[in-house]
Amino acid sequence: MTAASIQLSVITNTWQRPKHLAGLLQQLSRQSLGGLSIEHLVISDGLDPIAAALVKNSTSRYFELEAHQGCYGVAAKDLGISRAQGEYVCLWDDDNLYEPHALAALYCSASGHDIGIVQAEHWSVTNRRYVQIPRNSTGKVQPGDIDTM
């Protein structure tokens, strides 16, 4: 696959979370992409031989920082963005759950196709209760309404 043919780069930062990464790789393999061409980059926020081994058995590309940086993986995400070859870039957390149509819907939305949005309840770890997202939708996205997808 050439860089010119990649429509969407999916970047996942991780560090010493093999169960989360394995689950994400499995979810990625179940995406119904249609004709969408993607690349998946896994960026480890520090040395992580287990993550490297997991990615080796997938179609994803693996990169790692020489030392753990912290800060919610910002440096790892930056490295992923610098290596991405797609027309669009999205960040997928290793601990989120994604529906099989998630990437196709994201790409359609980003490339100007009309898609529907539904309200859903989300368990807020911070608030220790269910919250509705998006909140009282006006059609304009507000911070906190959309995760990294």
Z-matrix of the N, CA and C atoms (Angstrom, degrees):
N
C 1 1.454
C 2 1.523 1 108.13
N 3 1.314 2 115.91 1 127.74
C 4 1.458 3 119.35 2 179.22
C 5 1.520 4 110.38 3 -88.41
N 6 1.317 5 115.16 4 158.54
C 7 1.466 6 119.79 5 -179.48
C 8 1.524 7 111.06 6 -58.59
N 9 1.323 8 117.12 7 -35.85
C 10 1.464 9 120.40 8 -178.27
C 11 1.523 10 112.41 9 -66.82
N 12 1.327 11 117.53 10 -23.36
C 13 1.465 12 119.70 11 -177.21
C 14 1.525 13 113.61 12 -93.30
N 15 1.319 14 118.27 13 -6.23
C 16 1.464 15 120.80 14 -179.11
C 17 1.528 16 108.78 15 -82.65
N 18 1.325 17 115.28 16 122.17
C 19 1.456 18 119.71 17 -179.48
C 20 1.527 19 112.21 18 -89.20
N 21 1.336 20 117.43 19 -34.73
C 22 1.458 21 120.56 20 -173.70
C 23 1.525 22 110.69 21 -139.46
N 24 1.315 23 115.84 22 125.29
C 25 1.464 24 121.93 23 173.54
C 26 1.520 25 108.03 24 -99.63
N 27 1.318 26 116.22 25 125.95
C 28 1.459 27 122.72 26 179.36
C 29 1.523 28 106.94 27 -107.03
N 30 1.322 29 117.01 28 121.22
C 31 1.462 30 121.77 29 -176.30
C 32 1.520 31 109.23 30 -113.95
N 33 1.327 32 115.55 31 128.46
C 34 1.463 33 121.64 32 177.27
C 35 1.515 34 108.52 33 -123.60
N 36 1.325 35 116.18 34 121.52
C 37 1.460 36 118.43 35 172.27
C 38 1.531 37 108.13 36 -95.72
N 39 1.309 38 115.69 37 145.34
C 40 1.459 39 121.00 38 -178.10
C 41 1.515 40 108.37 39 -151.93
N 42 1.305 41 116.18 40 168.06
C 43 1.463 42 121.12 41 171.24
C 44 1.515 43 108.36 42 -170.48
N 45 1.312 44 115.17 43 114.65
C 46 1.465 45 123.81 44 176.30
C 47 1.531 46 112.66 45 52.23
N 48 1.337 47 115.88 46 46.02
C 49 1.461 48 122.39 47 176.99
C 50 1.524 49 108.45 48 -134.96
N 51 1.328 50 117.41 49 64.39
C 52 1.462 51 119.83 50 -172.71
C 53 1.528 52 114.40 51 -61.05
N 54 1.320 53 118.55 52 -36.47
C 55 1.470 54 119.63 53 179.96
C 56 1.526 55 110.65 54 -65.48
N 57 1.324 56 116.40 55 -42.21
C 58 1.463 57 119.72 56 178.53
C 59 1.530 58 110.53 57 -64.09
N 60 1.316 59 116.76 58 -45.66
C 61 1.456 60 120.32 59 -178.60
C 62 1.522 61 111.19 60 -64.08
N 63 1.323 62 117.40 61 -43.18
C 64 1.468 63 120.26 62 178.57
C 65 1.527 64 110.60 63 -59.89
N 66 1.323 65 116.64 64 -41.95
C 67 1.463 66 120.35 65 178.04
C 68 1.517 67 112.06 66 -63.53
N 69 1.321 68 116.56 67 -41.71
C 70 1.456 69 120.17 68 179.25
C 71 1.524 70 111.21 69 -64.91
N 72 1.326 71 117.44 70 -43.56
C 73 1.462 72 120.36 71 179.18
C 74 1.527 73 110.56 72 -60.51
N 75 1.319 74 116.51 73 -37.77
C 76 1.462 75 120.68 74 177.26
C 77 1.535 76 110.45 75 -65.61
N 78 1.329 77 116.97 76 -44.71
C 79 1.464 78 120.26 77 178.32
C 80 1.527 79 111.29 78 -62.00
N 81 1.315 80 116.82 79 -39.30
C 82 1.458 81 120.42 80 179.79
C 83 1.526 82 110.56 81 -63.31
N 84 1.317 83 116.86 82 -38.88
C 85 1.468 84 120.07 83 -179.43
C 86 1.526 85 111.98 84 -67.98
N 87 1.326 86 117.78 85 -17.10
C 88 1.469 87 122.30 86 -179.29
C 89 1.527 88 113.17 87 -96.64
N 90 1.305 89 118.02 88 3.86
C 91 1.460 90 120.08 89 -179.12
C 92 1.529 91 110.75 90 -69.24
N 93 1.319 92 116.10 91 132.71
C 94 1.467 93 121.18 92 175.03
C 95 1.530 94 106.80 93 -89.53
N 96 1.310 95 115.24 94 101.75
C 97 1.457 96 120.90 95 -170.55
C 98 1.520 97 113.81 96 -94.54
N 99 1.334 98 118.06 97 -17.79
C 100 1.456 99 118.86 98 -173.42
C 101 1.514 100 108.21 99 60.55
N 102 1.309 101 117.57 100 -125.18
C 103 1.460 102 121.34 101 178.79
C 104 1.517 103 113.81 102 -95.39
N 105 1.327 104 117.68 103 6.66
C 106 1.462 105 121.77 104 -177.86
C 107 1.528 106 110.60 105 -69.39
N 108 1.326 107 116.67 106 127.53
C 109 1.467 108 120.13 107 177.03
C 110 1.526 109 108.68 108 -100.92
N 111 1.330 110 115.00 109 126.11
C 112 1.464 111 120.52 110 -177.58
C 113 1.523 112 110.25 111 -126.02
N 114 1.302 113 114.45 112 163.44
C 115 1.455 114 122.22 113 165.57
C 116 1.520 115 106.08 114 -130.16
N 117 1.324 116 116.36 115 148.40
C 118 1.461 117 120.54 116 177.94
C 119 1.518 118 107.97 117 -121.40
N 120 1.322 119 115.54 118 125.78
C 121 1.456 120 121.79 119 178.04
C 122 1.518 121 108.55 120 -114.84
N 123 1.314 122 115.97 121 124.35
C 124 1.461 123 121.75 122 175.01
C 125 1.519 124 106.59 123 -104.11
N 126 1.328 125 115.40 124 122.88
C 127 1.455 126 120.71 125 -178.38
C 128 1.519 127 108.16 126 -117.82
N 129 1.333 128 116.66 127 118.86
C 130 1.455 129 120.51 128 178.90
C 131 1.525 130 109.90 129 -90.41
N 132 1.311 131 115.07 130 133.46
C 133 1.465 132 122.05 131 179.55
C 134 1.529 133 109.25 132 -83.47
N 135 1.328 134 115.60 133 60.10
C 136 1.459 135 122.34 134 -177.31
C 137 1.517 136 109.67 135 127.39
N 138 1.314 137 116.22 136 171.81
C 139 1.461 138 121.21 137 -178.67
C 140 1.525 139 109.81 138 -63.89
N 141 1.331 140 116.43 139 133.20
C 142 1.462 141 121.47 140 -176.03
C 143 1.527 142 109.24 141 -155.36
N 144 1.346 143 117.65 142 83.49
C 145 1.460 144 120.39 143 -176.32
C 146 1.529 145 113.77 144 -62.36
N 147 1.319 146 118.26 145 -28.68
C 148 1.467 147 120.04 146 179.01
C 149 1.527 148 109.79 147 -69.53
N 150 1.321 149 117.06 148 -43.45
C 151 1.467 150 120.28 149 176.81
C 152 1.525 151 110.26 150 -61.40
N 153 1.324 152 116.86 151 -42.61
C 154 1.464 153 120.63 152 179.20
C 155 1.525 154 110.58 153 -59.38
N 156 1.326 155 117.23 154 -41.84
C 157 1.465 156 121.09 155 179.60
C 158 1.526 157 111.40 156 -66.85
N 159 1.321 158 117.61 157 -40.74
C 160 1.467 159 120.70 158 178.20
C 161 1.526 160 111.31 159 -61.41
N 162 1.308 161 116.52 160 -44.78
C 163 1.462 162 120.74 161 -177.32
C 164 1.520 163 111.05 162 -70.53
N 165 1.317 164 117.03 163 -30.87
C 166 1.469 165 121.01 164 -179.90
C 167 1.528 166 111.19 165 -57.63
N 168 1.327 167 117.16 166 -30.86
C 169 1.464 168 122.03 167 -179.18
C 170 1.526 169 112.45 168 -91.07
N 171 1.326 170 117.59 169 18.77
C 172 1.461 171 121.34 170 -179.12
C 173 1.530 172 109.24 171 -130.23
N 174 1.314 173 115.76 172 -177.38
C 175 1.466 174 120.32 173 176.47
C 176 1.528 175 111.73 174 -91.71
N 177 1.308 176 117.41 175 2.38
C 178 1.466 177 122.30 176 -178.05
C 179 1.526 178 111.20 177 -78.18
N 180 1.326 179 115.75 178 158.25
C 181 1.462 180 121.33 179 173.90
C 182 1.521 181 107.97 180 -100.69
N 183 1.336 182 116.88 181 144.64
C 184 1.459 183 122.21 182 -175.02
C 185 1.524 184 110.72 183 -119.74
N 186 1.321 185 115.17 184 135.07
C 187 1.461 186 122.98 185 173.77
C 188 1.524 187 106.99 186 -137.03
N 189 1.323 188 116.81 187 154.21
C 190 1.463 189 118.42 188 175.83
C 191 1.521 190 110.33 189 -144.26
N 192 1.323 191 114.23 190 148.26
C 193 1.457 192 120.62 191 173.80
C 194 1.523 193 108.30 192 -77.74
N 195 1.310 194 117.41 193 151.50
C 196 1.461 195 120.81 194 -178.67
C 197 1.517 196 112.38 195 -68.12
N 198 1.323 197 117.23 196 -28.93
C 199 1.466 198 121.54 197 -179.49
C 200 1.525 199 108.97 198 -142.11
N 201 1.316 200 115.28 199 149.01
C 202 1.465 201 121.22 200 179.34
C 203 1.526 202 110.33 201 -63.48
N 204 1.325 203 116.96 202 127.99
C 205 1.467 204 122.18 203 -178.47
C 206 1.528 205 113.14 204 -102.64
N 207 1.335 206 117.56 205 -25.30
C 208 1.464 207 120.14 206 -177.71
C 209 1.518 208 111.74 207 73.62
N 210 1.310 209 116.38 208 -145.04
C 211 1.475 210 122.84 209 178.20
C 212 1.527 211 112.02 210 53.44
N 213 1.334 212 115.98 211 42.45
C 214 1.470 213 122.20 212 177.26
C 215 1.522 214 112.90 213 58.50
N 216 1.308 215 117.60 214 28.46
C 217 1.457 216 121.17 215 174.98
C 218 1.514 217 115.47 216 77.08
N 219 1.323 218 117.59 217 20.63
C 220 1.460 219 120.47 218 -177.15
C 221 1.530 220 111.51 219 -59.23
N 222 1.317 221 118.13 220 -45.30
C 223 1.467 222 120.69 221 -179.55
C 224 1.525 223 110.58 222 -64.82
N 225 1.327 224 117.06 223 -38.04
C 226 1.464 225 120.68 224 177.76
C 227 1.529 226 110.25 225 -65.18
N 228 1.313 227 116.96 226 -42.75
C 229 1.473 228 120.31 227 177.95
C 230 1.523 229 110.32 228 -62.78
N 231 1.329 230 117.11 229 -41.84
C 232 1.468 231 120.54 230 178.08
C 233 1.524 232 111.01 231 -59.68
N 234 1.329 233 116.67 232 -42.82
C 235 1.463 234 120.11 233 177.95
C 236 1.525 235 110.00 234 -62.77
N 237 1.318 236 117.05 235 -43.08
C 238 1.461 237 120.66 236 178.50
C 239 1.518 238 112.17 237 -60.10
N 240 1.311 239 116.55 238 -44.52
C 241 1.464 240 120.36 239 179.38
C 242 1.525 241 110.55 240 -62.58
N 243 1.328 242 117.08 241 -38.44
C 244 1.471 243 119.87 242 -179.99
C 245 1.528 244 112.12 243 -68.52
N 246 1.324 245 118.05 244 -25.18
C 247 1.468 246 121.98 245 -179.96
C 248 1.530 247 112.97 246 -95.35
N 249 1.318 248 117.41 247 -10.79
C 250 1.467 249 121.60 248 -176.71
C 251 1.525 250 111.00 249 -66.26
N 252 1.328 251 115.54 250 143.03
C 253 1.459 252 121.18 251 -179.29
C 254 1.523 253 112.79 252 -116.30
N 255 1.318 254 117.49 253 -3.10
C 256 1.455 255 120.65 254 -175.07
C 257 1.515 256 114.11 255 -77.57
N 258 1.325 257 113.88 256 162.65
C 259 1.461 258 121.55 257 175.15
C 260 1.534 259 110.13 258 -64.75
N 261 1.344 260 115.81 259 -38.33
C 262 1.462 261 122.76 260 176.95
C 263 1.524 262 108.63 261 -123.10
N 264 1.325 263 116.11 262 156.30
C 265 1.462 264 122.42 263 178.78
C 266 1.519 265 108.13 264 -126.94
N 267 1.341 266 116.61 265 137.92
C 268 1.467 267 120.07 266 171.57
C 269 1.524 268 108.34 267 -134.19
N 270 1.320 269 115.15 268 153.71
C 271 1.459 270 122.03 269 179.55
C 272 1.519 271 108.19 270 -106.64
N 273 1.323 272 116.33 271 125.37
C 274 1.467 273 122.01 272 177.78
C 275 1.514 274 108.68 273 -116.28
N 276 1.321 275 116.93 274 116.70
C 277 1.462 276 121.05 275 176.91
C 278 1.522 277 109.89 276 -70.12
N 279 1.324 278 116.08 277 147.80
C 280 1.465 279 119.75 278 -178.96
C 281 1.521 280 112.94 279 -75.59
N 282 1.324 281 118.21 280 -12.93
C 283 1.465 282 119.74 281 -177.64
C 284 1.530 283 113.25 282 -107.17
N 285 1.320 284 117.83 283 10.76
C 286 1.461 285 120.78 284 177.52
C 287 1.522 286 110.34 285 -95.49
N 288 1.324 287 115.67 286 161.55
C 289 1.461 288 122.11 287 175.18
C 290 1.519 289 107.98 288 -107.73
N 291 1.329 290 116.62 289 134.95
C 292 1.455 291 121.04 290 -176.28
C 293 1.521 292 110.11 291 -124.69
N 294 1.322 293 116.07 292 134.90
C 295 1.457 294 122.05 293 175.68
C 296 1.527 295 108.84 294 -70.13
N 297 1.343 296 117.32 295 155.39
C 298 1.465 297 120.28 296 -177.69
C 299 1.533 298 114.94 297 -61.25
N 300 1.301 299 117.90 298 -18.34
C 301 1.466 300 121.35 299 -180.00
C 302 1.532 301 112.55 300 -100.65
N 303 1.315 302 118.34 301 5.98
C 304 1.467 303 121.91 302 -170.94
C 305 1.527 304 113.28 303 -59.18
N 306 1.314 305 118.00 304 -47.37
C 307 1.466 306 119.30 305 -177.32
C 308 1.519 307 111.82 306 -67.63
N 309 1.326 308 117.16 307 -42.17
C 310 1.465 309 120.14 308 179.28
C 311 1.527 310 110.54 309 -62.81
N 312 1.337 311 117.18 310 -41.90
C 313 1.469 312 120.60 311 179.27
C 314 1.523 313 110.83 312 -65.75
N 315 1.317 314 116.79 313 -41.19
C 316 1.461 315 120.77 314 178.99
C 317 1.523 316 110.61 315 -61.77
N 318 1.333 317 116.46 316 -46.65
C 319 1.460 318 120.13 317 -179.29
C 320 1.530 319 110.89 318 -63.51
N 321 1.319 320 116.56 319 -43.43
C 322 1.471 321 119.87 320 179.00
C 323 1.522 322 110.65 321 -59.33
N 324 1.310 323 116.25 322 -42.91
C 325 1.464 324 120.45 323 179.59
C 326 1.526 325 110.87 324 -64.23
N 327 1.308 326 116.57 325 -44.94
C 328 1.467 327 120.82 326 -177.72
C 329 1.522 328 111.99 327 -67.95
N 330 1.323 329 117.09 328 -32.30
C 331 1.462 330 119.64 329 -176.42
C 332 1.524 331 112.67 330 -92.51
N 333 1.336 332 116.73 331 12.47
C 334 1.452 333 119.87 332 170.54
C 335 1.509 334 116.84 333 96.49
N 336 1.312 335 119.00 334 5.40
C 337 1.458 336 121.20 335 176.67
C 338 1.523 337 109.26 336 -80.75
N 339 1.302 338 116.07 337 146.78
C 340 1.454 339 121.26 338 -179.68
C 341 1.525 340 109.62 339 -79.88
N 342 1.319 341 117.62 340 124.46
C 343 1.460 342 121.48 341 175.32
C 344 1.518 343 108.44 342 -130.22
N 345 1.317 344 115.92 343 158.58
C 346 1.454 345 120.52 344 179.36
C 347 1.515 346 111.53 345 -87.38
N 348 1.319 347 115.49 346 154.58
C 349 1.462 348 121.82 347 175.96
C 350 1.515 349 107.66 348 -124.16
N 351 1.309 350 116.78 349 135.43
C 352 1.457 351 120.79 350 178.47
C 353 1.516 352 109.30 351 -115.24
N 354 1.324 353 115.18 352 156.03
C 355 1.456 354 119.21 353 172.38
C 356 1.514 355 108.06 354 -88.37
N 357 1.297 356 116.10 355 142.83
C 358 1.460 357 121.16 356 179.82
C 359 1.521 358 108.69 357 -140.80
N 360 1.325 359 114.55 358 159.97
C 361 1.456 360 118.63 359 173.65
C 362 1.520 361 108.68 360 -94.93
N 363 1.299 362 114.85 361 140.64
C 364 1.462 363 122.50 362 -176.73
C 365 1.526 364 107.60 363 -131.20
N 366 1.334 365 116.62 364 133.01
C 367 1.460 366 119.57 365 178.18
C 368 1.518 367 108.80 366 -75.19
N 369 1.309 368 116.63 367 117.81
C 370 1.455 369 122.37 368 179.07
C 371 1.524 370 108.65 369 -90.78
N 372 1.322 371 116.17 370 113.41
C 373 1.460 372 120.69 371 178.16
C 374 1.527 373 109.48 372 -64.93
N 375 1.319 374 116.46 373 -38.74
C 376 1.462 375 121.21 374 -179.20
C 377 1.526 376 112.01 375 -65.31
N 378 1.341 377 115.73 376 -47.24
C 379 1.464 378 120.29 377 -176.45
C 380 1.525 379 113.53 378 -89.39
N 381 1.321 380 116.61 379 -8.88
C 382 1.471 381 123.15 380 -179.93
C 383 1.527 382 112.21 381 53.84
N 384 1.316 383 114.90 382 45.09
C 385 1.463 384 120.61 383 176.88
C 386 1.526 385 107.95 384 -163.09
N 387 1.338 386 115.41 385 166.93
C 388 1.453 387 119.73 386 174.87
C 389 1.526 388 109.66 387 -78.08
N 390 1.316 389 115.87 388 138.44
C 391 1.460 390 121.81 389 175.33
C 392 1.523 391 108.35 390 -127.40
N 393 1.316 392 116.55 391 150.37
C 394 1.456 393 120.58 392 178.02
C 395 1.515 394 109.86 393 -87.10
N 396 1.332 395 115.26 394 135.40
C 397 1.457 396 120.02 395 173.13
C 398 1.519 397 108.10 396 -131.23
N 399 1.300 398 121.49 397 140.78
C 400 1.456 399 123.23 398 -14.22
C 401 1.524 400 111.57 399 -67.44
N 402 1.309 401 115.39 400 151.02
C 403 1.469 402 121.25 401 179.18
C 404 1.518 403 109.25 402 -71.96
N 405 1.312 404 117.12 403 133.54
C 406 1.477 405 121.90 404 173.37
C 407 1.527 406 111.43 405 27.61
N 408 1.317 407 116.04 406 61.50
C 409 1.455 408 121.59 407 -172.34
C 410 1.523 409 113.14 408 -55.11
N 411 1.317 410 114.68 409 128.87
C 412 1.464 411 122.12 410 174.42
C 413 1.520 412 109.84 411 -107.16
N 414 1.321 413 116.19 412 2.91
C 415 1.450 414 120.70 413 -175.58
C 416 1.513 415 112.69 414 93.79
N 417 1.330 416 116.57 415 -10.09
C 418 1.458 417 121.24 416 178.24
C 419 1.523 418 108.28 417 -106.99
N 420 1.319 419 115.69 418 127.58
C 421 1.458 420 120.59 419 -178.56
C 422 1.521 421 109.79 420 -69.40
N 423 1.335 422 115.73 421 136.81
C 424 1.457 423 122.02 422 177.99
C 425 1.525 424 108.63 423 -116.33
N 426 1.328 425 118.19 424 151.69
C 427 1.466 426 119.45 425 176.89
C 428 1.527 427 110.56 426 -53.54
N 429 1.315 428 115.63 427 135.76
C 430 1.460 429 121.14 428 179.68
C 431 1.510 430 113.61 429 93.38
N 432 1.338 431 118.05 430 -10.87
C 433 1.460 432 120.31 431 -179.73
C 434 1.517 433 112.19 432 -80.48
N 435 1.300 434 117.13 433 -30.32
C 436 1.456 435 120.82 434 -177.36
C 437 1.515 436 107.88 435 -125.46
N 438 1.332 437 115.24 436 135.07
C 439 1.458 438 119.56 437 178.79
C 440 1.524 439 107.85 438 -81.29
N 441 1.303 440 117.73 439 -153.61
C 442 1.461 441 121.62 440 -174.51
C 443 1.512 442 112.80 441 -80.70
N 444 1.288 443 117.51 442 9.33
C 445 1.451 444 119.77 443 -179.96
C 446 1.490 445 112.33 444 -93.39
